[in-house]
Amino acid sequence: MNLEEYFKRIGFHGSYEKLDLATLKLIHKQHVMSIPFENLSIHCGEKIIMDLEVIFNKIVRSSRGGWCLENNFLFGWVLREMGYNTTTLGSRVFYSTVNDFGPDDTHLINKVVIDGKAYITDVSFGVSSQVWEPLELISGKDQPQAAGVFRLIDKGDMWVLEKTGRKPEVVNPEFASSSLVNRKEKKQIYGFTLVPRDADHFFETSHTLQTDPSSLFTNKSICSLQTPAGFRALIGWTYSEVTYKPVEGVDVLDMRDIPDDEIEQILKENFNVKLQKKLKPENKKACYTI
């Protein structure tokens, strides 16, 4: 594993002699624009392993993406190799169906301290909840980004990430009432504490998310990649191209279903994902919006 290979994978050609916020922002954005958030291994009969060399070979050398336990784990390694003061944290995802945070740390993020200021980096939540740049760890501050206005709120027992977005404008009438369309302009995304976590904190969670019949990730095949204008997503057979239009106050969603024989081509051309095994797309009923 080496940094040069990773930088080539994300298209980063600058200097990283300065361990400053500008460099961190650039690498963070290049990662989310180059490496998809995806769980396709689960639907290809592959096991996802929290081993850095395995993850590096998959994401950097084999033209794949990964979920947070891969992408953010890898990104934390990159930041430490570069010399950034980096701490791994665990977070609990907010579920609107129960109006509460999940009981376990199912999402891995990283905290970076630069010149005495702390920032949260997260290169792997995907779709419209994906931050493009690190968020300053300061309570209640509006932090506008392409997807909307993000805020970190100190609740005392934990920090909460929330986002105020825009109204969806669905181009295709047949998808106007799709359950994939997020209609909540303000939402909570996840909550976290500042307790440092090692990789083994997530081992059991990783296994459960890949095998539990009630897990979102066993019920839906997901691939999402950020673009300069918004993001692309393939959920089961439904392909979406989303364009952010902040001036108009809307996100424009162009959605269509893809036949089985075009899935592989869509993944290669629109996500730069090359699968070694046959994908079985899945889109069972589970609460998930883009």
C-alpha positions in Angstrom: 0.0 0.0 0.0 1.3 3.5 -0.8 -0.1 7.0 -1.0 0.9 7.5 -4.6 -1.3 4.8 -5.8 -4.2 6.2 -3.8 -3.6 9.7 -5.1 -3.6 8.4 -8.7 -6.9 6.6 -8.0 -8.6 9.8 -6.9 -6.9 12.0 -9.5 -4.9 14.1 -6.9 -1.7 15.6 -8.4 -0.9 18.3 -5.9 1.6 18.6 -3.1 0.8 17.4 0.3 3.8 18.9 2.1 1.4 21.3 3.9 -0.9 19.4 6.2 -3.4 22.2 6.1 -7.2 22.4 5.7 -7.0 23.3 2.0 -5.2 20.0 1.2 -7.6 18.0 3.4 -10.6 19.6 1.6 -9.1 18.8 -1.8 -8.4 15.2 -1.1 -11.8 14.7 0.6 -13.6 16.1 -2.5 -11.5 14.1 -4.9 -12.3 10.9 -3.0 -16.1 11.3 -3.2 -15.9 12.3 -6.8 -13.8 9.3 -7.7 -14.7 6.4 -5.4 -18.3 5.3 -5.1 -20.2 4.5 -2.0 -21.4 1.0 -2.7 -22.3 -2.3 -1.1 -22.2 -4.5 -4.3 -20.0 -7.1 -2.8 -22.9 -8.3 -0.7 -24.9 -8.9 -3.9 -22.0 -10.5 -5.7 -21.4 -13.2 -3.2 -18.3 -11.6 -1.8 -17.5 -11.0 1.9 -16.5 -7.5 3.0 -13.5 -7.7 5.3 -12.1 -4.8 7.5 -8.5 -5.4 6.5 -6.7 -2.4 5.1 -4.7 -4.4 2.5 -7.8 -6.1 1.3 -9.6 -2.8 1.1 -6.7 -1.0 -0.6 -6.5 -3.8 -3.3 -10.3 -3.6 -3.8 -10.8 0.2 -4.0 -7.4 1.5 -5.2 -6.2 -1.4 -7.5 -9.5 -3.1 -8.6 -11.7 -0.1 -9.7 -14.3 -0.6 -6.9 -15.9 1.5 -4.3 -17.0 0.5 -0.8 -19.2 1.3 2.1 -18.2 3.4 5.1 -16.4 0.6 6.9 -14.1 0.4 3.8 -14.0 3.9 2.4 -13.6 5.8 5.7 -11.3 3.2 7.1 -9.1 3.6 4.1 -9.3 7.4 4.2 -8.3 7.4 7.9 -5.2 5.4 6.9 -4.4 7.9 4.1 -4.7 10.8 6.5 -2.4 9.2 9.1 0.2 8.3 6.4 0.2 11.9 5.3 0.8 13.0 8.9 -2.6 14.4 9.9 -3.7 14.1 13.5 -6.6 11.7 12.9 -9.0 9.8 15.2 -11.5 7.1 14.1 -15.0 7.6 15.6 -18.2 5.5 15.5 -21.6 7.0 14.7 -25.2 5.8 15.0 -27.4 6.4 11.9 -30.8 8.1 12.3 -33.8 6.1 11.2 -36.9 8.1 10.4 -39.1 5.0 10.7 -38.5 4.9 14.4 -37.6 8.6 14.8 -34.4 7.7 16.6 -30.7 6.8 16.2 -29.8 3.1 15.8 -28.5 1.3 18.9 -25.0 0.5 17.5 -22.2 2.4 15.8 -22.8 1.2 12.2 -21.1 4.2 10.5 -17.4 4.9 10.7 -16.1 8.5 10.4 -12.8 10.3 11.2 -11.9 13.4 13.2 -8.9 15.5 12.1 -7.3 18.2 14.2 -5.5 21.0 12.3 -4.0 24.0 14.1 -6.1 23.3 17.2 -9.4 23.1 15.2 -11.3 19.8 14.9 -13.0 18.7 11.7 -15.2 15.7 10.8 -14.3 13.9 7.6 -16.8 11.4 6.0 -16.2 10.2 2.4 -18.8 7.4 2.5 -22.4 8.2 3.3 -23.4 8.6 -0.3 -26.3 10.2 -2.2 -27.6 13.6 -1.0 -26.3 13.1 2.5 -22.7 13.1 1.3 -20.5 16.0 2.4 -17.9 17.0 -0.1 -15.6 18.7 2.3 -14.8 18.2 6.0 -17.1 19.8 8.6 -15.7 22.0 11.3 -16.6 20.5 14.7 -18.4 23.5 16.1 -22.0 23.4 17.4 -24.8 25.0 15.5 -22.8 26.6 12.7 -24.4 26.5 9.2 -21.9 24.9 6.9 -23.2 25.3 3.3 -22.1 22.7 0.7 -23.4 21.6 -2.7 -26.0 19.2 -1.2 -27.4 21.8 1.2 -26.6 23.3 4.6 -25.0 20.9 7.1 -24.8 21.5 10.8 -23.2 19.7 13.7 -25.1 20.0 17.0 -23.6 19.3 20.4 -26.5 17.6 22.3 -24.3 17.0 25.4 -24.3 13.2 25.3 -23.5 13.1 21.6 -23.0 15.2 18.5 -25.6 15.1 15.7 -25.1 15.8 12.0 -28.2 17.3 10.4 -28.9 18.8 6.9 -31.3 21.3 5.4 -31.7 20.5 1.7 -34.0 21.4 -1.1 -37.3 20.2 -2.7 -37.0 17.3 -5.1 -38.2 17.9 -8.7 -38.6 14.5 -10.4 -38.4 14.7 -14.2 -40.1 11.3 -14.8 -43.8 11.1 -13.9 -43.6 7.4 -13.3 -41.2 8.0 -10.4 -43.0 11.0 -8.9 -44.2 9.0 -5.9 -41.1 6.7 -5.7 -40.1 5.7 -2.1 -36.5 6.5 -3.1 -37.3 10.3 -3.3 -36.4 12.2 -0.2 -39.1 14.8 0.6 -37.9 16.0 3.9 -36.0 19.3 3.5 -34.5 19.0 7.0 -33.2 15.7 8.4 -30.9 14.2 11.0 -28.3 11.9 9.5 -26.3 10.4 12.4 -25.1 11.0 15.9 -21.6 10.3 17.3 -19.4 10.7 20.4 -15.7 11.7 20.4 -14.6 8.4 21.9 -11.8 7.0 19.8 -12.5 3.6 18.2 -10.3 0.9 16.8 -11.2 -1.2 13.8 -12.3 -4.2 16.0 -15.1 -2.0 17.3 -16.8 -2.5 14.0 -16.1 -6.2 13.2 -19.3 -7.5 14.6 -21.3 -4.7 13.0 -19.7 -5.4 9.6 -20.7 -9.0 9.8 -24.3 -8.2 10.9 -24.9 -5.6 8.2 -23.8 -8.1 5.5 -25.9 -11.1 6.8 -29.0 -9.8 8.7 -32.1 -10.2 6.6 -33.4 -6.9 8.1 -30.3 -5.0 7.2 -30.7 -2.2 4.6 -27.6 -3.5 2.8 -28.9 -7.0 2.3 -32.2 -5.6 1.1 -30.9 -3.1 -1.4 -27.9 -3.1 -3.8 -26.5 0.5 -3.7 -24.0 2.4 -5.7 -23.6 6.2 -5.5 -21.0 8.5 -6.9 -20.8 12.3 -6.5 -20.5 14.5 -9.6 -19.6 18.1 -10.1 -23.3 18.8 -10.6 -24.8 16.5 -7.9 -24.6 12.7 -7.8 -25.5 9.5 -9.6 -27.1 6.5 -7.9 -28.1 2.9 -8.8 -30.4 1.4 -6.3 -31.4 -2.1 -7.4 -32.4 -1.5 -11.0 -33.3 2.2 -10.6 -30.7 4.6 -12.0 -30.8 8.3 -11.0 -28.9 11.3 -12.1 -29.4 14.2 -9.6 -28.6 17.8 -10.4 -28.3 20.3 -7.6 -30.0 23.7 -8.4 -29.5 25.9 -5.3 -30.6 29.1 -7.1 -33.9 27.6 -8.0 -34.1 25.8 -4.6 -34.6 22.3 -6.0 -32.7 19.1 -6.7 -33.6 17.7 -10.2 -34.0 13.9 -10.3 -33.9 12.1 -13.6 -34.8 8.5 -12.8 -35.2 5.3 -14.9 -35.1 1.6 -14.5 -32.2 -0.3 -16.1 -32.7 -3.8 -17.7 -30.5 -6.5 -16.3 -28.3 -6.7 -19.4 -27.3 -3.0 -19.1 -26.4 -3.0 -15.4 -22.8 -3.9 -15.9 -22.3 -1.3 -18.6 -23.9 1.4 -16.4 -21.6 0.5 -13.5 -18.5 0.7 -15.8 -19.4 3.9 -17.7 -21.1 5.9 -15.0 -19.4 4.8 -11.8 -16.1 3.3 -13.0 -17.0 0.1 -11.2 -15.7 -3.2 -12.6 -17.1 -6.3 -10.9 -15.3 -9.6 -10.9 -18.5 -11.5 -10.1 -22.1 -11.4 -11.4 -24.2 -8.8 -9.6 -27.7 -9.8 -8.5 -29.5 -6.4 -8.1 -31.8 -6.1 -5.1 -34.4 -3.5 -4.2 -36.6 -5.1 -1.5 -38.8 -2.9 0.7 -36.6 -1.0 3.1 -36.5 2.6 4.2 -33.9 4.4 2.0 -34.0 7.6 0.1 -31.5 9.3 -2.2 
